């Protein structure tokens, strides 16, 4: 049973008890607390409030995984792939299905160079978290299909846009055989434009088994390469090995 369902059950029982005690007004306080908790669960993947949100490996080895969202982007992803090949580093790419449809060869290259492809919905809509199970299933299924057509392999991991979640996310993902992936380190590379600041932020939060969130979509190629190059140097200085996400979670 998810923490969400447990919270609903506890809130309902408390409300019944307060009504029985003749203090129904306290139900408003209980419902307010529940609403706050649900809001935190929606926005904070690490809570795993609605289901199992994998945000970090539990192994104690000094290994981390690099994950890139919102691609493939013809303006930046090729330069990133060149760098990763030069450095011998694997990564996971959570791809937007609509972009995959327009960048089939680039998607195939990601896979053929040994990286992992993940599902990041088809449209990456800001309203994804308001989708019902039918619409959400369509988003994920369509993305599974276009990635499979482009790269010859179907993703087994799904990352919701912006990391937002609700009960439908885990229900639909489970039906499609997808594990829901979050992160333990958010680089904020879409907001912070200085590669060194991004690197410092990541390094300050390093722990064994970390899943690091970065972006290749809509990030200028030069900035992206400088950021990843700087980060790889620091990871090695701190004794961390970068492994592919599926290996990290194995």
LUMKOL-781031 format. One record per residue: z, y, x of N, C-alpha, C in turn. Coordinates in steps of 0.001 Angstrom, whole numbers. Atoms other than C-alpha are relative to their C-alpha. Example, Ala and Ser with C-alpha at 12.3 -4.5 7.8 and 13.67 -1.06 7.14 Angstrom:
# residues 2
<mivex <0, -1190, 890>, <7800, -4500, 12300>, <0, 1200, 900>> <mivex <-60, -1190, -820>, <7140, -1060, 13670>, <730, 1090, -770>> 
END
This chain:
# residues 250
<mivex <0, -1195, 841>, <0, 0, 0>, <0, 1251, 880>> <mivex <103, -1210, -811>, <-961, 3424, 1370>, <1210, 911, -195>> <mivex <-1084, -969, 115>, <1523, 6206, 1986>, <-193, 896, -1224>> <mivex <305, -787, 1185>, <-227, 8107, -788>, <546, -684, -1254>> <mivex <-470, 723, 1180>, <513, 5415, -3375>, <1520, -109, -7>> <mivex <-1462, 55, -79>, <4073, 5045, -2141>, <597, 1329, -434>> <mivex <-497, -1338, 356>, <4553, 8818, -2471>, <-106, 244, -1501>> <mivex <155, -142, 1446>, <3167, 8773, -6029>, <1076, -784, -747>> <mivex <-997, 851, 649>, <5493, 5927, -6956>, <1395, 605, 109>> <mivex <-1322, -609, -215>, <8550, 7612, -5428>, <153, 1254, -850>> <mivex <-63, -1232, 794>, <7713, 10938, -7094>, <178, -311, -1485>> <mivex <-118, 371, 1410>, <7285, 9249, -10475>, <1400, -494, -324>> <mivex <-1350, 526, 225>, <10596, 7390, -10154>, <1040, 1112, 19>> <mivex <-951, -1111, -78>, <12439, 10543, -9113>, <-71, 875, -1248>> <mivex <149, -809, 1217>, <10988, 12463, -12055>, <651, -691, -1200>> <mivex <-631, 744, 1100>, <12077, 9727, -14454>, <1517, 107, 80>> <mivex <-1453, -95, -182>, <15586, 9794, -12982>, <520, 1381, -369>> <mivex <-457, -1362, 290>, <15824, 13583, -13244>, <-63, 299, -1496>> <mivex <91, -175, 1463>, <14641, 13542, -16858>, <1157, -728, -671>> <mivex <-1102, 775, 574>, <17198, 10834, -17622>, <1343, 699, 207>> <mivex <-1244, -737, -287>, <19896, 13008, -16035>, <47, 1332, -735>> <mivex <36, -1253, 735>, <18847, 15904, -18239>, <-389, 1198, 834>> <mivex <420, -1103, -864>, <17330, 17965, -15425>, <-1515, -80, 249>> <mivex <1455, 113, -156>, <13572, 17876, -16058>, <-599, 1100, 878>> <mivex <527, -1103, -814>, <13139, 21219, -14266>, <-164, -409, 1461>> <mivex <105, 442, -1397>, <13701, 19410, -10963>, <-1306, -750, 269>> <mivex <1293, 670, -188>, <10451, 17548, -11587>, <-1020, 936, 633>> <mivex <938, -962, -599>, <8592, 20729, -10642>, <166, 43, 1507>> <mivex <-250, 11, -1440>, <10255, 20695, -7240>, <-560, -1277, 634>> <mivex <524, 1268, -500>, <9336, 17019, -6802>, <-1521, 34, 66>> <mivex <1463, -69, 28>, <5720, 17649, -7820>, <-537, 980, 1027>> <mivex <401, -955, -1041>, <5524, 20673, -5512>, <36, -650, 1375>> <mivex <-118, 696, -1281>, <6748, 18570, -2591>, <-1126, -1022, 159>> <mivex <1089, 977, -45>, <4203, 15874, -3482>, <-1336, 682, 291>> <mivex <1245, -741, -210>, <1399, 18451, -3611>, <-140, 431, 1461>> <mivex <17, -403, -1415>, <2337, 19739, -146>, <-304, -1203, 884>> <mivex <212, 1216, -789>, <2451, 16201, 1216>, <-1444, -470, -92>> <mivex <1399, 384, 172>, <-971, 15402, -257>, <-914, 935, 797>> <mivex <794, -959, -760>, <-2378, 18598, 1262>, <22, -289, 1491>> <mivex <-106, 368, -1413>, <-1077, 17595, 4682>, <-793, -1271, 285>> <mivex <735, 1245, -176>, <-2542, 14129, 4208>, <-1499, 199, 17>> <mivex <1422, -310, 36>, <-5958, 15576, 3387>, <-475, 555, 1339>> <mivex <453, -752, -1168>, <-6104, 17791, 6468>, <439, -583, 1339>> <mivex <-578, 481, -1259>, <-4126, 15828, 9073>, <-263, -1497, 138>> <mivex <351, 1419, -115>, <-5796, 12516, 10029>, <1131, -862, 543>> <mivex <-1037, 791, -656>, <-2835, 11418, 12150>, <1062, -522, -970>> <mivex <-965, 479, 992>, <-716, 11000, 9008>, <-405, -1343, -614>> <mivex <511, 1211, 666>, <-2936, 8130, 7781>, <569, -111, -1405>> <mivex <-674, -79, 1288>, <-1755, 9191, 4333>, <-686, -845, -1075>> <mivex <750, 708, 1042>, <-4524, 7661, 2216>, <-477, -1378, 437>> <mivex <462, 1274, -529>, <-5367, 4724, 4461>, <74, 20, 1512>> <mivex <-101, 118, -1458>, <-5676, 3565, 8054>, <-1033, 878, 692>> <mivex <823, -950, -745>, <-7072, 6487, 10013>, <267, -272, 1486>> <mivex <-202, 359, -1404>, <-7573, 5303, 13600>, <-187, 1248, 858>> <mivex <41, -1245, -772>, <-6719, 8259, 15826>, <277, -203, 1484>> <mivex <-322, 264, -1403>, <-5682, 6576, 19067>, <159, -1496, 180>> <mivex <-261, 1395, -325>, <-5607, 3206, 20749>, <1474, -161, 355>> <mivex <-1409, 253, -286>, <-2192, 1643, 21070>, <228, -633, 1362>> <mivex <-208, 602, -1321>, <-2838, 163, 24508>, <553, 1043, 970>> <mivex <-667, -889, -953>, <-986, 1615, 27479>, <-841, 275, 1240>> <mivex <864, -242, -1156>, <-3918, 1609, 29890>, <-459, 1456, 21>> <mivex <427, -1394, -132>, <-5019, 4976, 31242>, <-1514, 76, -267>> <mivex <1378, -50, 450>, <-8239, 4907, 29250>, <-104, 950, -1181>> <mivex <255, -897, 1123>, <-9742, 7419, 26835>, <-1445, -205, -454>> <mivex <1370, 59, 522>, <-12856, 7625, 24658>, <-477, 1406, -319>> <mivex <645, -1256, 368>, <-15210, 10581, 24350>, <-815, -233, -1272>> <mivex <778, 97, 1233>, <-16636, 11129, 20864>, <-647, 1355, -276>> <mivex <764, -1223, 251>, <-19295, 13659, 19896>, <-479, 9, -1449>> <mivex <353, -125, 1415>, <-19886, 14891, 16340>, <-1201, 920, -215>> <mivex <959, -941, 598>, <-22668, 16569, 14364>, <-1396, -30, 586>> <mivex <1355, 141, -497>, <-25729, 15435, 16295>, <-755, -1026, -832>> <mivex <590, -416, -1270>, <-28222, 14352, 17247>, <-676, 1367, -102>> <mivex <563, -1342, -43>, <-29384, 17824, 18264>, <-963, 71, 1176>> <mivex <1031, -6, -1046>, <-32646, 18109, 20187>, <222, 1100, 1021>> <mivex <-244, -1114, -914>, <-31400, 21344, 21762>, <1094, -304, 1018>> <mivex <-1146, 227, -884>, <-28323, 19827, 23405>, <251, -1470, 334>> <mivex <-320, 1414, -236>, <-28022, 16041, 23052>, <-739, -593, 1196>> <mivex <663, 581, -1174>, <-30723, 15165, 25646>, <668, 382, 1318>> <mivex <-668, -422, -1237>, <-28972, 17225, 28340>, <1332, -724, 169>> <mivex <-1259, 743, -55>, <-25666, 15561, 27452>, <-255, -1443, 417>> <mivex <317, 1380, -357>, <-27256, 12113, 27659>, <-372, -126, 1471>> <mivex <345, 7, -1428>, <-28705, 12959, 31071>, <1266, 5, 847>> <mivex <-1259, -94, -753>, <-25229, 13903, 32317>, <787, -1309, -98>> <mivex <-762, 1238, 169>, <-23556, 10817, 30868>, <-631, -1146, 781>> <mivex <674, 1045, -776>, <-26198, 8591, 32467>, <283, 172, 1487>> <mivex <-277, -273, -1409>, <-25709, 10283, 35840>, <1429, -385, 386>> <mivex <-1418, 266, -279>, <-21946, 9881, 35593>, <406, -1432, -328>> <mivex <-331, 1368, 374>, <-22089, 6327, 34237>, <1100, -78, -1041>> <mivex <-1063, -110, 999>, <-19950, 7304, 31255>, <-547, -305, -1391>> <mivex <412, 281, 1373>, <-20261, 5833, 27729>, <717, 922, -982>> <mivex <-610, -856, 1018>, <-19512, 7781, 24565>, <-353, -531, -1381>> <mivex <326, 311, 1396>, <-19554, 7516, 20791>, <-548, 1264, -654>> <mivex <646, -1125, 664>, <-21833, 9764, 18731>, <77, -217, -1514>> <mivex <-86, 64, 1454>, <-20912, 10356, 15086>, <-1090, 910, -566>> <mivex <1241, -700, 322>, <-24282, 11318, 13690>, <-100, 351, -1487>> <mivex <318, -430, 1358>, <-25281, 13268, 10594>, <-1329, -649, -385>> <mivex <1188, 755, 380>, <-27802, 11149, 8717>, <-1255, 835, -130>> <mivex <1153, -874, 177>, <-30076, 14051, 7868>, <-617, 364, 1350>> <mivex <512, -306, -1336>, <-30373, 14883, 11569>, <-646, -1221, 626>> <mivex <597, 1237, -502>, <-31054, 11259, 12435>, <-1413, -152, -555>> <mivex <1318, 112, 623>, <-33968, 11329, 9984>, <-1046, 834, 722>> <mivex <928, -867, -718>, <-35512, 14180, 11966>, <-42, -241, 1490>> <mivex <-75, 251, -1452>, <-34594, 12826, 15416>, <145, -1500, 250>> <mivex <-86, 1459, -111>, <-35299, 9107, 15274>, <-57, -460, 1458>> <mivex <116, 419, -1405>, <-36365, 8797, 18926>, <1252, 345, 782>> <mivex <-1219, -404, -696>, <-33325, 10719, 20137>, <1164, -909, -400>> <mivex <-1034, 928, 461>, <-31071, 8515, 18002>, <-137, -1342, 705>> <mivex <241, 1267, -688>, <-32680, 5437, 19493>, <408, 93, 1466>> <mivex <-368, -172, -1406>, <-32168, 6838, 22984>, <1512, -108, 183>> <mivex <-1462, 70, -81>, <-28437, 7274, 22348>, <443, -1456, 54>> <mivex <-367, 1414, 70>, <-28174, 3602, 21448>, <-488, -767, 1224>> <mivex <600, 754, -1106>, <-30501, 2296, 24165>, <657, 317, 1333>> <mivex <-690, -344, -1248>, <-28516, 4112, 26862>, <1456, -446, -11>> <mivex <-1313, 640, -24>, <-25401, 2195, 25906>, <1114, 697, -739>> <mivex <-1019, -722, 749>, <-23609, 4621, 23631>, <135, -576, -1410>> <mivex <-308, 501, 1332>, <-22093, 3922, 20239>, <-417, 1018, -1047>> <mivex <390, -873, 1101>, <-23518, 5340, 17018>, <978, -169, -1156>> <mivex <-911, 21, 1125>, <-21142, 6275, 14208>, <-550, 784, -1172>> <mivex <423, -630, 1252>, <-21570, 7448, 10618>, <827, 1264, -240>> <mivex <-683, -1279, 238>, <-20748, 11108, 9870>, <-512, 648, -1292>> <mivex <618, -352, 1281>, <-22255, 11256, 6330>, <-1431, 495, 197>> <mivex <1403, -402, -84>, <-25805, 12255, 5503>, <-180, 1499, 71>> <mivex <194, -1448, 51>, <-25445, 15950, 4710>, <1072, 811, 708>> <mivex <-1131, -724, -598>, <-22101, 16864, 6344>, <347, 1230, -842>> <mivex <-304, -1097, 922>, <-21324, 18966, 3290>, <1451, 427, 124>> <mivex <-1372, -508, 18>, <-18266, 21212, 3254>, <771, -490, -1216>> <mivex <-634, 476, 1228>, <-17588, 19698, -168>, <135, -1520, -37>> <mivex <-47, 1459, -31>, <-17622, 16065, 966>, <1314, -534, -551>> <mivex <-1299, 517, 428>, <-13915, 15686, 273>, <216, 115, -1510>> <mivex <-68, -89, 1458>, <-14567, 16552, -3381>, <-941, -1001, -673>> <mivex <931, 971, 558>, <-17182, 13812, -3804>, <756, -1172, -617>> <mivex <-522, 1224, 580>, <-16410, 10935, -6121>, <-480, -1195, 799>> <mivex <375, 1182, -775>, <-16770, 7355, -4861>, <-1498, -305, -31>> <mivex <1430, 264, 80>, <-20366, 7067, -6104>, <-804, 869, 948>> <mivex <732, -937, -875>, <-21625, 10166, -4309>, <338, -260, 1466>> <mivex <-391, 256, -1390>, <-19635, 9363, -1171>, <-648, -1277, 518>> <mivex <646, 1254, -399>, <-20975, 5822, -1098>, <-1470, 235, 312>> <mivex <1410, -309, -247>, <-24513, 7185, -1337>, <-175, 690, 1347>> <mivex <54, -707, -1284>, <-23858, 9538, 1601>, <107, -979, 1173>> <mivex <-238, 925, -1105>, <-22571, 6711, 3784>, <-1092, -1060, 85>> <mivex <1038, 1028, -4>, <-25111, 4106, 2726>, <-1328, 533, 538>> <mivex <1259, -585, -478>, <-28036, 6439, 3335>, <43, 200, 1507>> <mivex <-141, -196, -1444>, <-26713, 7276, 6780>, <-56, -1331, 738>> <mivex <88, 1334, -607>, <-26202, 3589, 7573>, <-1460, -441, 107>> <mivex <1394, 449, 41>, <-29821, 2959, 6587>, <-856, 735, 1024>> <mivex <877, -744, -912>, <-31402, 5766, 8624>, <361, -276, 1462>> <mivex <-391, 337, -1377>, <-29367, 4949, 11745>, <-524, -1386, 362>> <mivex <497, 1355, -254>, <-30245, 1277, 11439>, <-1511, 10, 225>> <mivex <1455, -82, -145>, <-33941, 2139, 11001>, <-398, 625, 1335>> <mivex <350, -703, -1241>, <-33921, 4447, 14029>, <402, -781, 1245>> <mivex <-546, 598, -1219>, <-31792, 2438, 16454>, <84, -1520, -41>> <mivex <-50, 1446, 88>, <-31871, -1119, 15145>, <1400, -572, -77>> <mivex <-1380, 463, 105>, <-28099, -1295, 14757>, <735, 852, -1020>> <mivex <-747, -725, 1026>, <-25730, -332, 11956>, <1382, 389, 527>> <mivex <-1335, -428, -433>, <-22569, 1702, 12649>, <1098, -839, -646>> <mivex <-1188, 647, 554>, <-19180, 115, 12153>, <1162, 981, -121>> <mivex <-1038, -1029, 67>, <-17212, 3369, 12438>, <-503, 1196, -798>> <mivex <310, -1180, 809>, <-17110, 6365, 10111>, <1028, 1081, 274>> <mivex <-899, -1153, -132>, <-15669, 9810, 10738>, <-352, 1006, -1091>> <mivex <279, -973, 1059>, <-15353, 12098, 7700>, <-230, 1392, 579>> <mivex <185, -1383, -457>, <-16626, 15662, 8115>, <1328, 747, 50>> <mivex <-1206, -803, -224>, <-13856, 17868, 9513>, <1280, -833, -42>> <mivex <-1167, 868, 20>, <-11557, 14864, 9414>, <769, 8, -1303>> <mivex <-683, -68, 1289>, <-10698, 15505, 5769>, <-107, -1350, -705>> <mivex <24, 1300, 657>, <-9801, 12505, 3647>, <669, 51, -1367>> <mivex <-611, 205, 1308>, <-8741, 11302, 214>, <-58, -1493, -281>> <mivex <27, 1451, 241>, <-8280, 7879, -1425>, <-1408, -598, -46>> <mivex <1365, 517, 99>, <-12038, 7527, -2036>, <-592, -309, 1373>> <mivex <541, 193, -1353>, <-12818, 7830, 1687>, <283, -1415, 479>> <mivex <-380, 1314, -508>, <-10936, 4651, 2519>, <-504, -1122, -896>> <mivex <533, 996, 937>, <-12046, 2799, -596>, <-1474, -273, 308>> <mivex <1431, 158, -249>, <-15744, 3430, 79>, <-255, -577, 1388>> <mivex <186, 511, -1362>, <-15464, 2850, 3826>, <304, -1495, 61>> <mivex <-371, 1420, 5>, <-13732, -484, 3227>, <-1094, -835, -651>> <mivex <1065, 725, 690>, <-16452, -1560, 766>, <-1234, -163, 876>> <mivex <1186, 36, -862>, <-19102, -783, 3389>, <296, -604, 1371>> <mivex <-358, 624, -1272>, <-17228, -2487, 6229>, <153, 978, 1139>> <mivex <-150, -1043, -1016>, <-16553, 772, 8074>, <1472, 308, 265>> <mivex <-1324, -461, -371>, <-13408, 1711, 9975>, <-24, 1524, 93>> <mivex <-62, -1462, 21>, <-12324, 5343, 9567>, <658, 484, 1289>> <mivex <-434, -458, -1319>, <-11948, 7150, 12879>, <359, 1487, -32>> <mivex <-400, -1397, -170>, <-10060, 10355, 13605>, <-28, 364, 1472>> <mivex <-105, -377, -1405>, <-8940, 11728, 16947>, <1466, 280, 317>> <mivex <-1337, -399, -424>, <-5804, 12340, 18972>, <-42, 1323, 753>> <mivex <168, -1285, -693>, <-7212, 15324, 20886>, <-1200, 721, -595>> <mivex <1074, -834, 534>, <-9230, 18020, 19168>, <-292, 1100, 1006>> <mivex <317, -935, -1091>, <-11037, 20065, 21822>, <-206, 1430, -457>> <mivex <340, -1324, 547>, <-11907, 22992, 19527>, <-1196, 626, 728>> <mivex <1143, -503, -758>, <-15178, 23263, 21463>, <-991, 777, -855>> <mivex <858, -821, 851>, <-16890, 24812, 18430>, <531, 1424, -113>> <mivex <-608, -1332, 62>, <-14501, 27756, 18607>, <199, 607, 1383>> <mivex <-246, -473, -1369>, <-13649, 28003, 22303>, <-1299, -132, 788>> <mivex <1295, 20, -686>, <-16734, 28958, 24278>, <118, -160, 1515>> <mivex <-203, 144, -1439>, <-15216, 28776, 27772>, <259, -1468, 336>> <mivex <-176, 1421, -326>, <-15674, 25228, 29173>, <1331, -309, 676>> <mivex <-1264, 248, -693>, <-12613, 25562, 31397>, <1179, 22, -958>> <mivex <-1079, -39, 999>, <-10400, 26497, 28453>, <3, -1263, -844>> <mivex <90, 1255, 755>, <-11676, 23506, 26501>, <601, -1136, 816>> <mivex <-516, 1054, -879>, <-10911, 21254, 29465>, <1515, 62, 109>> <mivex <-1457, -140, -107>, <-7405, 22661, 29876>, <696, -466, -1268>> <mivex <-596, 414, 1266>, <-6706, 22103, 26196>, <50, -1525, -113>> <mivex <50, 1460, 73>, <-7794, 18460, 26391>, <989, -622, 973>> <mivex <-861, 577, -1033>, <-5952, 17715, 29632>, <1475, 156, -349>> <mivex <-1396, -239, 378>, <-2727, 19214, 28279>, <492, -1004, -1036>> <mivex <-372, 922, 1074>, <-2777, 16629, 25467>, <-306, -1456, 350>> <mivex <404, 1337, -400>, <-3809, 13565, 27468>, <1130, -1011, -125>> <mivex <-870, 1161, 62>, <-2155, 10248, 26706>, <-889, -1242, 79>> <mivex <804, 1226, -2>, <-3337, 6675, 27303>, <-470, -344, -1412>> <mivex <555, 380, 1298>, <-5629, 5554, 24498>, <-521, 1153, -831>> <mivex <416, -1185, 758>, <-6660, 9076, 23487>, <-1453, -110, -456>> <mivex <1347, -174, 520>, <-9713, 9624, 21308>, <-266, 1501, -18>> <mivex <252, -1425, -203>, <-11199, 12993, 22283>, <-1179, 438, -866>> <mivex <1035, -530, 888>, <-13186, 14986, 19722>, <-739, 1156, 664>> <mivex <902, -1027, -513>, <-16141, 16983, 21064>, <-1194, 71, -950>> <mivex <1193, -152, 840>, <-19461, 18113, 19553>, <-1243, 133, 872>> <mivex <1298, -265, -620>, <-23087, 17879, 20585>, <-906, 762, -950>> <mivex <783, -753, 963>, <-24453, 19412, 17393>, <334, 1479, 17>> <mivex <-120, -1457, 40>, <-25004, 23180, 17469>, <828, 579, 1153>> <mivex <-657, -506, -1203>, <-23447, 23543, 20928>, <-1094, 252, 1035>> <mivex <1032, -259, -1011>, <-25653, 25266, 23550>, <63, -1036, 1122>> <mivex <67, 1085, -977>, <-26818, 22671, 26071>, <751, 323, 1285>> <mivex <-651, -356, -1263>, <-25614, 24542, 29138>, <1516, -37, -134>> <mivex <-1453, -1, 226>, <-22142, 25059, 27685>, <535, -1412, -176>> <mivex <-422, 1377, 232>, <-21928, 21457, 26539>, <77, -775, 1304>> <mivex <32, 723, -1273>, <-22889, 20078, 29941>, <1129, 461, 911>> <mivex <-1083, -517, -839>, <-20464, 22358, 31776>, <1359, -491, -483>> <mivex <-1274, 457, 563>, <-17656, 21373, 29421>, <252, -1462, 348>> <mivex <-187, 1434, -237>, <-18200, 17636, 29767>, <136, -291, 1493>> <mivex <-88, 202, -1443>, <-18755, 17845, 33515>, <1396, 377, 504>> <mivex <-1341, -440, -385>, <-15504, 19799, 33954>, <1058, -992, -476>> <mivex <-969, 929, 569>, <-13640, 17396, 31678>, <12, -1326, 760>> <mivex <59, 1262, -728>, <-14845, 14306, 33535>, <694, 107, 1351>> <mivex <-681, -213, -1283>, <-13633, 15757, 36830>, <1507, -80, -186>> <mivex <-1444, -39, 230>, <-10173, 16405, 35414>, <545, -1357, -447>> <mivex <-444, 1324, 433>, <-9946, 13020, 33722>, <159, -929, 1199>> <mivex <-79, 846, -1190>, <-10639, 11295, 37020>, <1143, 428, 912>> <mivex <-1121, -490, -819>, <-8163, 13508, 38850>, <1336, -506, -537>> <mivex <-1237, 469, 628>, <-5510, 12374, 36369>, <41, -1522, -151>> <mivex <-13, 1455, -18>, <-6436, 8731, 36823>, <-440, -670, -1278>> <mivex <457, 564, 1265>, <-8128, 8195, 33451>, <-1423, -523, 114>> <mivex <1329, 587, 96>, <-11113, 5951, 32852>, <-552, 272, -1393>> <mivex <648, -204, 1295>, <-13579, 6824, 30111>, <-706, -1286, -401>> <mivex <632, 1215, 498>, <-14545, 3776, 28048>, <-576, 275, -1380>> <mivex <597, -176, 1324>, <-16597, 3350, 24907>, <1055, -234, -1079>> <mivex <-1008, 41, 1063>, <-14688, 3750, 21661>, <349, -1419, -445>> <mivex <-281, 1357, 457>, <-15065, 138, 20568>, <782, -806, 1030>> <mivex <-778, 669, -1040>, <-13752, -1074, 23924>, <1425, 507, 21>> <mivex <-1342, -578, 21>, <-10824, 1314, 23729>, <839, -612, -1118>> <mivex <-719, 493, 1174>, <-9895, -65, 20296>, <90, -1521, -43>> <mivex <12, 1468, 15>, <-10484, -3735, 21167>, <1382, -571, 305>> 
END
